[in-house]
């Protein structure tokens, strides 16, 4: 039994050490202003490759797969959304952090919802009463 515990402890210890301290991840959630309502202009499409977004939903235009990291070229929330607060947030961080730091965002925002949608205890009761 002791050998099993030591093996598990070594495995967990190696897993924790494998995390990249130079990859900073931020969860960005909210409503319409966080989702992105602004027009995406040509200048917005120039993004440092150190600014990443984890795709929250599958998109066909542009093609992006849920759960995959991409360079954070807008739209960063979902296909069909616009430029958002998240875009400038990430660009500002990258411009002011050392060159070895990568910034990742997980961008989940839903226009028109109440903030209760993001309440980990009550989200199901809120979502069940909303038309789809």
N, CA, C and O atoms as CSV, one atom per row, in Angstrom:
chain,resi,resn,atom,element,x,y,z
A,1,UNK,N,N,0.824,-1.197,0.000
A,1,UNK,CA,C,0.000,0.000,0.000
A,1,UNK,C,C,0.865,1.257,0.000
A,1,UNK,O,O,0.542,2.243,-0.661
A,2,UNK,N,N,1.963,1.211,0.746
A,2,UNK,CA,C,2.847,2.372,0.824
A,2,UNK,C,C,3.478,2.664,-0.540
A,2,UNK,O,O,3.638,3.828,-0.908
A,3,UNK,N,N,3.839,1.611,-1.298
A,3,UNK,CA,C,4.434,1.803,-2.623
A,3,UNK,C,C,3.441,2.491,-3.562
A,3,UNK,O,O,3.823,3.358,-4.348
A,4,UNK,N,N,2.193,2.110,-3.479
A,4,UNK,CA,C,1.169,2.722,-4.337
A,4,UNK,C,C,1.046,4.207,-4.010
A,4,UNK,O,O,0.956,5.039,-4.913
A,5,UNK,N,N,1.041,4.538,-2.726
A,5,UNK,CA,C,0.939,5.942,-2.319
A,5,UNK,C,C,2.122,6.745,-2.847
A,5,UNK,O,O,1.943,7.863,-3.331
A,6,UNK,N,N,3.315,6.195,-2.760
A,6,UNK,CA,C,4.508,6.902,-3.228
A,6,UNK,C,C,4.440,7.119,-4.737
A,6,UNK,O,O,4.779,8.201,-5.217
A,7,UNK,N,N,4.014,6.123,-5.481
A,7,UNK,CA,C,3.889,6.254,-6.937
A,7,UNK,C,C,2.860,7.333,-7.277
A,7,UNK,O,O,3.105,8.167,-8.149
A,8,UNK,N,N,1.721,7.322,-6.601
A,8,UNK,CA,C,0.689,8.334,-6.843
A,8,UNK,C,C,1.226,9.720,-6.494
A,8,UNK,O,O,1.008,10.674,-7.240
A,9,UNK,N,N,1.919,9.837,-5.374
A,9,UNK,CA,C,2.471,11.127,-4.967
A,9,UNK,C,C,3.468,11.635,-5.997
A,9,UNK,O,O,3.476,12.827,-6.303
A,10,UNK,N,N,4.299,10.771,-6.533
A,10,UNK,CA,C,5.264,11.177,-7.560
A,10,UNK,C,C,4.540,11.619,-8.833
A,10,UNK,O,O,4.927,12.606,-9.459
A,11,UNK,N,N,3.494,10.892,-9.212
A,11,UNK,CA,C,2.726,11.247,-10.410
A,11,UNK,C,C,2.078,12.616,-10.246
A,11,UNK,O,O,2.176,13.458,-11.139
A,12,UNK,N,N,1.423,12.846,-9.123
A,12,UNK,CA,C,0.764,14.126,-8.867
A,12,UNK,C,C,1.793,15.238,-8.817
A,12,UNK,O,O,1.578,16.311,-9.381
A,13,UNK,N,N,2.899,14.996,-8.154
A,13,UNK,CA,C,3.959,15.991,-8.049
A,13,UNK,C,C,4.483,16.367,-9.435
A,13,UNK,O,O,4.699,17.550,-9.699
A,14,UNK,N,N,4.692,15.407,-10.319
A,14,UNK,CA,C,5.170,15.700,-11.677
A,14,UNK,C,C,4.117,16.450,-12.473
A,14,UNK,O,O,4.455,17.328,-13.267
A,15,UNK,N,N,2.858,16.123,-12.278
A,15,UNK,CA,C,1.780,16.796,-12.991
A,15,UNK,C,C,1.736,18.275,-12.607
A,15,UNK,O,O,1.619,19.134,-13.481
A,16,UNK,N,N,1.827,18.574,-11.342
A,16,UNK,CA,C,1.773,19.960,-10.879
A,16,UNK,C,C,2.979,20.733,-11.402
A,16,UNK,O,O,2.841,21.885,-11.813
A,17,UNK,N,N,4.134,20.127,-11.394
A,17,UNK,CA,C,5.337,20.808,-11.874
A,17,UNK,C,C,5.314,21.026,-13.384
A,17,UNK,O,O,6.042,21.879,-13.893
A,18,UNK,N,N,4.497,20.277,-14.099
A,18,UNK,CA,C,4.426,20.406,-15.554
A,18,UNK,C,C,3.661,21.657,-15.980
A,18,UNK,O,O,3.705,22.023,-17.154
A,19,UNK,N,N,2.975,22.310,-15.074
A,19,UNK,CA,C,2.260,23.535,-15.427
A,19,UNK,C,C,3.262,24.614,-15.804
A,19,UNK,O,O,4.353,24.692,-15.239
A,20,UNK,N,N,2.878,25.446,-16.767
A,20,UNK,CA,C,3.775,26.482,-17.265
A,20,UNK,C,C,3.551,27.781,-16.494
A,20,UNK,O,O,2.504,28.408,-16.660
A,21,UNK,N,N,4.485,28.198,-15.669
A,21,UNK,CA,C,4.313,29.433,-14.901
A,21,UNK,C,C,4.345,30.683,-15.786
A,21,UNK,O,O,4.015,31.777,-15.329
A,22,UNK,N,N,4.739,30.521,-17.040
A,22,UNK,CA,C,4.785,31.651,-17.963
A,22,UNK,C,C,3.544,31.753,-18.838
A,22,UNK,O,O,3.497,32.561,-19.766
A,23,UNK,N,N,2.540,30.934,-18.544
A,23,UNK,CA,C,1.268,30.987,-19.271
A,23,UNK,C,C,0.200,31.411,-18.272
A,23,UNK,O,O,-0.244,30.613,-17.447
A,24,UNK,N,N,-0.206,32.666,-18.351
A,24,UNK,CA,C,-1.188,33.232,-17.423
A,24,UNK,C,C,-2.578,33.119,-18.050
A,24,UNK,O,O,-2.793,33.564,-19.177
A,25,UNK,N,N,-3.514,32.526,-17.319
A,25,UNK,CA,C,-4.866,32.281,-17.856
A,25,UNK,C,C,-5.882,33.083,-17.061
A,25,UNK,O,O,-5.856,33.103,-15.830
A,26,UNK,N,N,-6.789,33.752,-17.792
A,26,UNK,CA,C,-7.850,34.565,-17.198
A,26,UNK,C,C,-9.193,34.090,-17.729
A,26,UNK,O,O,-9.341,33.836,-18.924
A,27,UNK,N,N,-10.171,33.971,-16.838
A,27,UNK,CA,C,-11.535,33.650,-17.254
A,27,UNK,C,C,-12.283,34.966,-17.408
A,27,UNK,O,O,-12.333,35.771,-16.479
A,28,UNK,N,N,-12.858,35.179,-18.574
A,28,UNK,CA,C,-13.574,36.421,-18.891
A,28,UNK,C,C,-15.028,36.060,-19.162
A,28,UNK,O,O,-15.349,35.504,-20.213
A,29,UNK,N,N,-15.901,36.374,-18.218
A,29,UNK,CA,C,-17.309,36.062,-18.431
A,29,UNK,C,C,-18.149,37.298,-18.178
A,29,UNK,O,O,-17.749,38.205,-17.448
A,30,UNK,N,N,-19.317,37.318,-18.794
A,30,UNK,CA,C,-20.188,38.468,-18.605
A,30,UNK,C,C,-21.328,38.490,-19.596
A,30,UNK,O,O,-21.791,37.454,-20.073
A,31,UNK,N,N,-21.767,39.698,-19.893
A,31,UNK,CA,C,-22.944,39.896,-20.727
A,31,UNK,C,C,-22.536,40.543,-22.047
A,31,UNK,O,O,-21.443,40.280,-22.547
A,32,UNK,N,N,-23.398,41.383,-22.618
A,32,UNK,CA,C,-23.163,41.881,-23.975
A,32,UNK,C,C,-21.869,42.664,-24.151
A,32,UNK,O,O,-21.185,42.485,-25.159
A,33,UNK,N,N,-21.512,43.524,-23.204
A,33,UNK,CA,C,-20.279,44.295,-23.396
A,33,UNK,C,C,-19.045,43.394,-23.335
A,33,UNK,O,O,-18.033,43.693,-23.970
A,34,UNK,N,N,-19.116,42.314,-22.591
A,34,UNK,CA,C,-18.003,41.362,-22.538
A,34,UNK,C,C,-18.005,40.460,-23.768
A,34,UNK,O,O,-16.947,40.043,-24.240
A,35,UNK,N,N,-19.192,40.162,-24.285
A,35,UNK,CA,C,-19.296,39.286,-25.450
A,35,UNK,C,C,-18.611,39.898,-26.666
A,35,UNK,O,O,-17.874,39.215,-27.377
A,36,UNK,N,N,-18.852,41.168,-26.900
A,36,UNK,CA,C,-18.231,41.833,-28.041
A,36,UNK,C,C,-19.259,42.298,-29.045
A,36,UNK,O,O,-19.778,41.511,-29.837
A,37,UNK,N,N,-19.546,43.577,-29.005
A,37,UNK,CA,C,-20.533,44.158,-29.899
A,37,UNK,C,C,-19.907,45.100,-30.922
A,37,UNK,O,O,-20.558,45.495,-31.889
A,38,UNK,N,N,-18.635,45.461,-30.706
A,38,UNK,CA,C,-17.974,46.432,-31.585
A,38,UNK,C,C,-17.581,45.850,-32.930
A,38,UNK,O,O,-17.387,44.643,-33.069
A,39,UNK,N,N,-17.468,46.724,-33.916
A,39,UNK,CA,C,-17.048,46.325,-35.254
A,39,UNK,C,C,-15.568,45.954,-35.234
A,39,UNK,O,O,-14.740,46.694,-34.703
A,40,UNK,N,N,-15.249,44.811,-35.813
A,40,UNK,CA,C,-13.855,44.374,-35.906
A,40,UNK,C,C,-13.234,45.060,-37.120
A,40,UNK,O,O,-13.698,44.893,-38.247
A,41,UNK,N,N,-12.177,45.835,-36.871
A,41,UNK,CA,C,-11.498,46.548,-37.948
A,41,UNK,C,C,-10.184,45.837,-38.286
A,41,UNK,O,O,-9.730,44.961,-37.549
A,42,UNK,N,N,-9.594,46.224,-39.395
A,42,UNK,CA,C,-8.352,45.591,-39.855
A,42,UNK,C,C,-7.271,45.624,-38.779
A,42,UNK,O,O,-6.584,44.623,-38.574
A,43,UNK,N,N,-7.106,46.731,-38.100
A,43,UNK,CA,C,-6.074,46.858,-37.063
A,43,UNK,C,C,-6.300,45.868,-35.910
A,43,UNK,O,O,-5.341,45.442,-35.266
A,44,UNK,N,N,-7.557,45.501,-35.650
A,44,UNK,CA,C,-7.878,44.566,-34.565
A,44,UNK,C,C,-7.388,43.155,-34.865
A,44,UNK,O,O,-7.201,42.355,-33.947
A,45,UNK,N,N,-7.180,42.847,-36.132
A,45,UNK,CA,C,-6.779,41.492,-36.536
A,45,UNK,C,C,-5.275,41.247,-36.403
A,45,UNK,O,O,-4.806,40.132,-36.632
A,46,UNK,N,N,-4.520,42.285,-36.033
A,46,UNK,CA,C,-3.090,42.115,-35.778
A,46,UNK,C,C,-2.929,41.803,-34.294
A,46,UNK,O,O,-3.104,42.671,-33.439
A,47,UNK,N,N,-2.594,40.550,-34.008
A,47,UNK,CA,C,-2.542,40.076,-32.623
A,47,UNK,C,C,-1.228,39.330,-32.401
A,47,UNK,O,O,-0.837,38.484,-33.205
A,48,UNK,N,N,-0.561,39.652,-31.310
A,48,UNK,CA,C,0.666,38.954,-30.920
A,48,UNK,C,C,0.316,37.494,-30.633
A,48,UNK,O,O,-0.680,37.218,-29.964
A,49,UNK,N,N,1.115,36.569,-31.126
A,49,UNK,CA,C,0.831,35.136,-30.941
A,49,UNK,C,C,0.924,34.703,-29.479
A,49,UNK,O,O,0.532,33.583,-29.150
A,50,UNK,N,N,1.436,35.567,-28.590
A,50,UNK,CA,C,1.469,35.248,-27.152
A,50,UNK,C,C,0.120,35.484,-26.490
A,50,UNK,O,O,-0.060,35.131,-25.325
A,51,UNK,N,N,-0.829,36.071,-27.205
A,51,UNK,CA,C,-2.185,36.281,-26.680
A,51,UNK,C,C,-3.069,35.190,-27.261
A,51,UNK,O,O,-3.315,35.153,-28.466
A,52,UNK,N,N,-3.545,34.301,-26.393
A,52,UNK,CA,C,-4.311,33.114,-26.800
A,52,UNK,C,C,-5.724,33.149,-26.245
A,52,UNK,O,O,-5.988,33.783,-25.223
A,53,UNK,N,N,-6.622,32.466,-26.923
A,53,UNK,CA,C,-7.992,32.287,-26.436
A,53,UNK,C,C,-8.336,30.809,-26.550
A,53,UNK,O,O,-8.033,30.165,-27.554
A,54,UNK,N,N,-8.973,30.279,-25.507
A,54,UNK,CA,C,-9.506,28.924,-25.597
A,54,UNK,C,C,-10.922,29.045,-26.141
A,54,UNK,O,O,-11.765,29.723,-25.552
A,55,UNK,N,N,-11.175,28.396,-27.249
A,55,UNK,CA,C,-12.478,28.478,-27.891
A,55,UNK,C,C,-13.533,27.812,-27.001
A,55,UNK,O,O,-13.375,26.657,-26.605
A,56,UNK,N,N,-14.610,28.544,-26.689
A,56,UNK,CA,C,-15.648,28.037,-25.786
A,56,UNK,C,C,-16.723,27.232,-26.514
A,56,UNK,O,O,-17.386,26.394,-25.903
A,57,UNK,N,N,-16.902,27.479,-27.813
A,57,UNK,CA,C,-17.900,26.751,-28.618
A,57,UNK,C,C,-17.291,26.484,-29.993
A,57,UNK,O,O,-16.359,27.169,-30.414
A,58,UNK,N,N,-17.829,25.482,-30.683
A,58,UNK,CA,C,-17.390,25.220,-32.049
A,58,UNK,C,C,-17.879,26.330,-32.969
A,58,UNK,O,O,-19.018,26.782,-32.843
A,59,UNK,N,N,-17.034,26.772,-33.890
A,59,UNK,CA,C,-17.392,27.793,-34.874
A,59,UNK,C,C,-17.027,27.299,-36.267
A,59,UNK,O,O,-16.059,26.560,-36.449
A,60,UNK,N,N,-17.819,27.721,-37.242
A,60,UNK,CA,C,-17.533,27.340,-38.622
A,60,UNK,C,C,-16.906,28.472,-39.422
A,60,UNK,O,O,-16.221,28.212,-40.412
A,61,UNK,N,N,-17.123,29.724,-39.018
A,61,UNK,CA,C,-16.567,30.849,-39.763
A,61,UNK,C,C,-16.108,31.942,-38.814
A,61,UNK,O,O,-16.935,32.760,-38.412
A,62,UNK,N,N,-14.855,32.005,-38.439
A,62,UNK,CA,C,-13.774,31.117,-38.862
A,62,UNK,C,C,-13.849,29.776,-38.141
A,62,UNK,O,O,-14.427,29.687,-37.058
A,63,UNK,N,N,-13.278,28.748,-38.724
A,63,UNK,CA,C,-13.333,27.407,-38.144
A,63,UNK,C,C,-12.484,27.346,-36.883
A,63,UNK,O,O,-11.268,27.532,-36.926
A,64,UNK,N,N,-13.142,27.084,-35.762
A,64,UNK,CA,C,-12.458,26.928,-34.473
A,64,UNK,C,C,-13.164,25.814,-33.704
A,64,UNK,O,O,-14.386,25.680,-33.775
A,65,UNK,N,N,-12.399,25.029,-32.981
A,65,UNK,CA,C,-12.927,23.886,-32.242
A,65,UNK,C,C,-12.940,24.174,-30.745
A,65,UNK,O,O,-11.951,24.637,-30.176
A,66,UNK,N,N,-14.071,23.893,-30.127
A,66,UNK,CA,C,-14.231,24.086,-28.683
A,66,UNK,C,C,-13.109,23.370,-27.921
A,66,UNK,O,O,-12.756,22.230,-28.223
A,67,UNK,N,N,-12.559,24.081,-26.918
A,67,UNK,CA,C,-11.529,23.499,-26.063
A,67,UNK,C,C,-10.114,23.587,-26.612
A,67,UNK,O,O,-9.189,23.021,-26.029
A,68,UNK,N,N,-9.933,24.290,-27.726
A,68,UNK,CA,C,-8.626,24.422,-28.360
A,68,UNK,C,C,-8.112,25.849,-28.201
A,68,UNK,O,O,-8.881,26.806,-28.293
A,69,UNK,N,N,-6.810,25.988,-27.963
A,69,UNK,CA,C,-6.188,27.310,-27.857
A,69,UNK,C,C,-5.848,27.833,-29.247
A,69,UNK,O,O,-5.328,27.101,-30.089
A,70,UNK,N,N,-6.148,29.109,-29.475
A,70,UNK,CA,C,-5.832,29.796,-30.727
A,70,UNK,C,C,-5.232,31.154,-30.402
A,70,UNK,O,O,-5.429,31.677,-29.305
A,71,UNK,N,N,-4.491,31.734,-31.363
A,71,UNK,CA,C,-4.111,33.135,-31.230
A,71,UNK,C,C,-5.417,33.921,-31.158
A,71,UNK,O,O,-6.352,33.633,-31.906
A,72,UNK,N,N,-5.491,34.897,-30.278
A,72,UNK,CA,C,-6.753,35.586,-29.950
A,72,UNK,C,C,-7.131,36.652,-30.982
A,72,UNK,O,O,-7.295,37.825,-30.649
A,73,UNK,N,N,-7.266,36.224,-32.229
A,73,UNK,CA,C,-7.736,37.119,-33.275
A,73,UNK,C,C,-9.256,37.224,-33.156
A,73,UNK,O,O,-9.929,36.196,-33.067
A,74,UNK,N,N,-9.814,38.431,-33.151
A,74,UNK,CA,C,-11.261,38.564,-32.988
A,74,UNK,C,C,-12.024,37.931,-34.165
A,74,UNK,O,O,-11.538,37.940,-35.296
A,75,UNK,N,N,-13.199,37.393,-33.898
A,75,UNK,CA,C,-13.924,37.440,-32.630
A,75,UNK,C,C,-13.404,36.395,-31.643
A,75,UNK,O,O,-13.184,35.241,-32.011
A,76,UNK,N,N,-13.214,36.800,-30.406
A,76,UNK,CA,C,-12.685,35.888,-29.395
A,76,UNK,C,C,-13.768,35.154,-28.622
A,76,UNK,O,O,-13.477,34.153,-27.967
A,77,UNK,N,N,-15.006,35.623,-28.679
A,77,UNK,CA,C,-16.071,34.968,-27.903
A,77,UNK,C,C,-16.706,33.824,-28.687
A,77,UNK,O,O,-16.572,32.660,-28.309
A,78,UNK,N,N,-17.379,34.143,-29.747
A,78,UNK,CA,C,-18.027,33.157,-30.621
A,78,UNK,C,C,-18.032,33.704,-32.037
A,78,UNK,O,O,-17.811,34.896,-32.251
A,79,UNK,N,N,-18.284,32.829,-33.005
A,79,UNK,CA,C,-18.416,33.335,-34.372
A,79,UNK,C,C,-19.604,34.294,-34.406
A,79,UNK,O,O,-20.635,34.051,-33.779
A,80,UNK,N,N,-19.439,35.374,-35.141
A,80,UNK,CA,C,-20.524,36.345,-35.262
A,80,UNK,C,C,-20.507,37.445,-34.216
A,80,UNK,O,O,-21.268,38.407,-34.328
A,81,UNK,N,N,-19.658,37.329,-33.199
A,81,UNK,CA,C,-19.570,38.422,-32.228
A,81,UNK,C,C,-18.532,39.421,-32.729
A,81,UNK,O,O,-17.871,39.182,-33.739
A,82,UNK,N,N,-18.394,40.532,-32.025
A,82,UNK,CA,C,-17.466,41.574,-32.463
A,82,UNK,C,C,-16.286,41.733,-31.544
A,82,UNK,O,O,-15.951,40.842,-30.764
A,83,UNK,N,N,-15.658,42.894,-31.653
A,83,UNK,CA,C,-14.521,43.217,-30.787
A,83,UNK,C,C,-15.054,43.435,-29.366
A,83,UNK,O,O,-16.150,43.965,-29.186
A,84,UNK,N,N,-14.286,43.031,-28.374
A,84,UNK,CA,C,-14.777,43.136,-26.998
A,84,UNK,C,C,-13.713,43.686,-26.068
A,84,UNK,O,O,-12.579,43.944,-26.471
A,85,UNK,N,N,-14.099,43.857,-24.830
A,85,UNK,CA,C,-13.167,44.286,-23.786
A,85,UNK,C,C,-11.998,43.319,-23.649
A,85,UNK,O,O,-10.879,43.723,-23.332
A,86,UNK,N,N,-12.263,42.062,-23.885
A,86,UNK,CA,C,-11.246,41.025,-23.735
A,86,UNK,C,C,-10.091,41.241,-24.709
A,86,UNK,O,O,-8.933,41.007,-24.364
A,87,UNK,N,N,-10.403,41.685,-25.916
A,87,UNK,CA,C,-9.361,41.892,-26.919
A,87,UNK,C,C,-8.333,42.928,-26.454
A,87,UNK,O,O,-7.129,42.684,-26.531
A,88,UNK,N,N,-8.792,44.053,-25.986
A,88,UNK,CA,C,-7.869,45.092,-25.512
A,88,UNK,C,C,-7.221,44.716,-24.191
A,88,UNK,O,O,-6.078,45.097,-23.939
A,89,UNK,N,N,-7.914,43.987,-23.355
A,89,UNK,CA,C,-7.348,43.488,-22.103
A,89,UNK,C,C,-6.103,42.651,-22.395
A,89,UNK,O,O,-5.037,42.888,-21.826
A,90,UNK,N,N,-6.248,41.678,-23.278
A,90,UNK,CA,C,-5.126,40.797,-23.602
A,90,UNK,C,C,-3.988,41.520,-24.286
A,90,UNK,O,O,-2.823,41.298,-23.955
A,91,UNK,N,N,-4.309,42.386,-25.240
A,91,UNK,CA,C,-3.266,43.133,-25.944
A,91,UNK,C,C,-2.496,44.039,-24.977
A,91,UNK,O,O,-1.279,44.178,-25.099
A,92,UNK,N,N,-3.185,44.646,-24.034
A,92,UNK,CA,C,-2.534,45.514,-23.053
A,92,UNK,C,C,-1.618,44.707,-22.140
A,92,UNK,O,O,-0.502,45.133,-21.844
A,93,UNK,N,N,-2.087,43.540,-21.693
A,93,UNK,CA,C,-1.225,42.693,-20.853
A,93,UNK,C,C,0.038,42.288,-21.603
A,93,UNK,O,O,1.144,42.413,-21.079
A,94,UNK,N,N,-0.128,41.806,-22.821
A,94,UNK,CA,C,1.021,41.357,-23.616
A,94,UNK,C,C,2.021,42.501,-23.817
A,94,UNK,O,O,3.232,42.291,-23.743
A,95,UNK,N,N,1.518,43.693,-24.067
A,95,UNK,CA,C,2.400,44.850,-24.300
A,95,UNK,C,C,3.190,45.238,-23.054
A,95,UNK,O,O,4.234,45.883,-23.155
A,96,UNK,N,N,2.695,44.848,-21.878
A,96,UNK,CA,C,3.324,45.275,-20.630
A,96,UNK,C,C,3.956,44.150,-19.824
A,96,UNK,O,O,4.447,44.387,-18.720
A,97,UNK,N,N,3.952,42.943,-20.349
A,97,UNK,CA,C,4.562,41.808,-19.663
A,97,UNK,C,C,5.855,41.417,-20.367
A,97,UNK,O,O,6.043,41.732,-21.542
A,98,UNK,N,N,6.747,40.734,-19.656
A,98,UNK,CA,C,7.980,40.268,-20.304
A,98,UNK,C,C,7.672,39.365,-21.503
A,98,UNK,O,O,6.609,38.746,-21.559
A,99,UNK,N,N,8.585,39.295,-22.441
A,99,UNK,CA,C,8.357,38.565,-23.690
A,99,UNK,C,C,8.230,37.054,-23.518
A,99,UNK,O,O,7.806,36.371,-24.451
A,100,UNK,N,N,8.582,36.517,-22.360
A,100,UNK,CA,C,8.435,35.082,-22.130
A,100,UNK,C,C,7.058,34.701,-21.582
A,100,UNK,O,O,6.785,33.520,-21.368
A,101,UNK,N,N,6.201,35.676,-21.355
A,101,UNK,CA,C,4.865,35.415,-20.796
A,101,UNK,C,C,3.832,35.333,-21.918
A,101,UNK,O,O,3.786,36.188,-22.802
A,102,UNK,N,N,3.009,34.293,-21.866
A,102,UNK,CA,C,1.867,34.143,-22.768
A,102,UNK,C,C,0.614,34.359,-21.937
A,102,UNK,O,O,0.529,33.897,-20.800
A,103,UNK,N,N,-0.356,35.059,-22.503
A,103,UNK,CA,C,-1.631,35.315,-21.826
A,103,UNK,C,C,-2.714,34.529,-22.546
A,103,UNK,O,O,-2.869,34.632,-23.763
A,104,UNK,N,N,-3.460,33.744,-21.780
A,104,UNK,CA,C,-4.581,33.001,-22.334
A,104,UNK,C,C,-5.873,33.460,-21.683
A,104,UNK,O,O,-5.916,33.704,-20.478
A,105,UNK,N,N,-6.931,33.578,-22.488
A,105,UNK,CA,C,-8.242,33.921,-21.950
A,105,UNK,C,C,-9.231,32.820,-22.303
A,105,UNK,O,O,-9.178,32.231,-23.383
A,106,UNK,N,N,-10.126,32.561,-21.372
A,106,UNK,CA,C,-11.274,31.699,-21.626
A,106,UNK,C,C,-12.455,32.644,-21.621
A,106,UNK,O,O,-12.882,33.129,-20.573
A,107,UNK,N,N,-12.973,32.897,-22.808
A,107,UNK,CA,C,-13.948,33.970,-23.025
A,107,UNK,C,C,-15.346,33.369,-23.156
A,107,UNK,O,O,-15.694,32.802,-24.192
A,108,UNK,N,N,-16.143,33.500,-22.095
A,108,UNK,CA,C,-17.514,33.000,-22.105
A,108,UNK,C,C,-18.447,34.126,-21.692
A,108,UNK,O,O,-18.521,34.489,-20.518
A,109,UNK,N,N,-19.145,34.665,-22.652
A,109,UNK,CA,C,-20.077,35.765,-22.395
A,109,UNK,C,C,-21.334,35.531,-23.215
A,109,UNK,O,O,-21.272,34.985,-24.317
A,110,UNK,N,N,-22.472,35.944,-22.676
A,110,UNK,CA,C,-23.748,35.733,-23.346
A,110,UNK,C,C,-24.543,37.032,-23.278
A,110,UNK,O,O,-24.985,37.452,-22.209
A,111,UNK,N,N,-24.716,37.659,-24.441
A,111,UNK,CA,C,-25.491,38.902,-24.496
A,111,UNK,C,C,-26.941,38.627,-24.130
A,111,UNK,O,O,-27.504,37.596,-24.497
A,112,UNK,N,N,-27.533,39.558,-23.406
A,112,UNK,CA,C,-28.951,39.453,-23.064
A,112,UNK,C,C,-29.270,38.587,-21.856
A,112,UNK,O,O,-30.435,38.467,-21.478
A,113,UNK,N,N,-28.268,37.984,-21.248
A,113,UNK,CA,C,-28.541,37.153,-20.069
A,113,UNK,C,C,-28.401,37.991,-18.808
A,113,UNK,O,O,-27.798,39.064,-18.814
A,114,UNK,N,N,-28.957,37.488,-17.756
A,114,UNK,CA,C,-28.711,38.076,-16.440
A,114,UNK,C,C,-27.441,37.444,-15.896
A,114,UNK,O,O,-27.064,36.347,-16.308
A,115,UNK,N,N,-26.796,38.115,-14.993
A,115,UNK,CA,C,-25.545,37.613,-14.430
A,115,UNK,C,C,-25.769,36.293,-13.675
A,115,UNK,O,O,-24.818,35.554,-13.421
A,116,UNK,N,N,-27.024,36.002,-13.320
A,116,UNK,CA,C,-27.353,34.737,-12.638
A,116,UNK,C,C,-26.976,33.515,-13.479
A,116,UNK,O,O,-26.817,32.420,-12.940
A,117,UNK,N,N,-26.832,33.696,-14.791
A,117,UNK,CA,C,-26.431,32.580,-15.640
A,117,UNK,C,C,-25.067,32.040,-15.210
A,117,UNK,O,O,-24.772,30.867,-15.438
A,118,UNK,N,N,-24.237,32.871,-14.597
A,118,UNK,CA,C,-22.898,32.468,-14.202
A,118,UNK,C,C,-22.795,32.089,-12.724
A,118,UNK,O,O,-21.693,31.891,-12.214
A,119,UNK,N,N,-23.925,31.987,-12.038
A,119,UNK,CA,C,-23.960,31.576,-10.631
A,119,UNK,C,C,-23.873,30.055,-10.580
A,119,UNK,O,O,-24.786,29.371,-11.041
A,120,UNK,N,N,-22.784,29.515,-10.023
A,120,UNK,CA,C,-22.564,28.073,-10.067
A,120,UNK,C,C,-23.611,27.260,-9.320
A,120,UNK,O,O,-23.748,26.062,-9.568
A,121,UNK,N,N,-24.346,27.881,-8.420
A,121,UNK,CA,C,-25.382,27.166,-7.682
A,121,UNK,C,C,-26.743,27.283,-8.371
A,121,UNK,O,O,-27.476,26.299,-8.466
A,122,UNK,N,N,-27.082,28.476,-8.850
A,122,UNK,CA,C,-28.434,28.728,-9.347
A,122,UNK,C,C,-28.577,28.831,-10.861
A,122,UNK,O,O,-29.665,29.141,-11.347
A,123,UNK,N,N,-27.517,28.582,-11.620
A,123,UNK,CA,C,-27.594,28.772,-13.073
A,123,UNK,C,C,-28.655,27.896,-13.732
A,123,UNK,O,O,-29.296,28.336,-14.686
A,124,UNK,N,N,-28.859,26.665,-13.248
A,124,UNK,CA,C,-29.815,25.749,-13.880
A,124,UNK,C,C,-31.242,26.269,-13.764
A,124,UNK,O,O,-32.005,26.184,-14.726
A,125,UNK,N,N,-31.617,26.804,-12.605
A,125,UNK,CA,C,-32.972,27.332,-12.454
A,125,UNK,C,C,-33.158,28.577,-13.312
A,125,UNK,O,O,-34.243,28.788,-13.854
A,126,UNK,N,N,-32.122,29.410,-13.448
A,126,UNK,CA,C,-32.224,30.580,-14.321
A,126,UNK,C,C,-32.355,30.136,-15.789
A,126,UNK,O,O,-33.240,30.609,-16.502
A,127,UNK,N,N,-31.488,29.242,-16.229
A,127,UNK,CA,C,-31.464,28.797,-17.633
A,127,UNK,C,C,-32.750,28.068,-18.023
A,127,UNK,O,O,-33.176,28.150,-19.175
A,128,UNK,N,N,-33.369,27.361,-17.086
A,128,UNK,CA,C,-34.585,26.623,-17.418
A,128,UNK,C,C,-35.752,27.544,-17.717
A,128,UNK,O,O,-36.703,27.129,-18.380
A,129,UNK,N,N,-35.707,28.784,-17.246
A,129,UNK,CA,C,-36.796,29.720,-17.469
A,129,UNK,C,C,-36.561,30.676,-18.624
A,129,UNK,O,O,-37.355,31.593,-18.833
A,130,UNK,N,N,-35.475,30.479,-19.386
A,130,UNK,CA,C,-35.129,31.390,-20.482
A,130,UNK,C,C,-35.465,30.738,-21.807
A,130,UNK,O,O,-35.164,29.566,-22.031
A,131,UNK,N,N,-36.097,31.515,-22.691
A,131,UNK,CA,C,-36.402,31.004,-24.020
A,131,UNK,C,C,-35.127,30.820,-24.813
A,131,UNK,O,O,-34.175,31.585,-24.661
A,132,UNK,N,N,-35.109,29.790,-25.672
A,132,UNK,CA,C,-33.907,29.541,-26.492
A,132,UNK,C,C,-34.123,29.892,-27.918
A,132,UNK,O,O,-33.214,29.741,-28.735
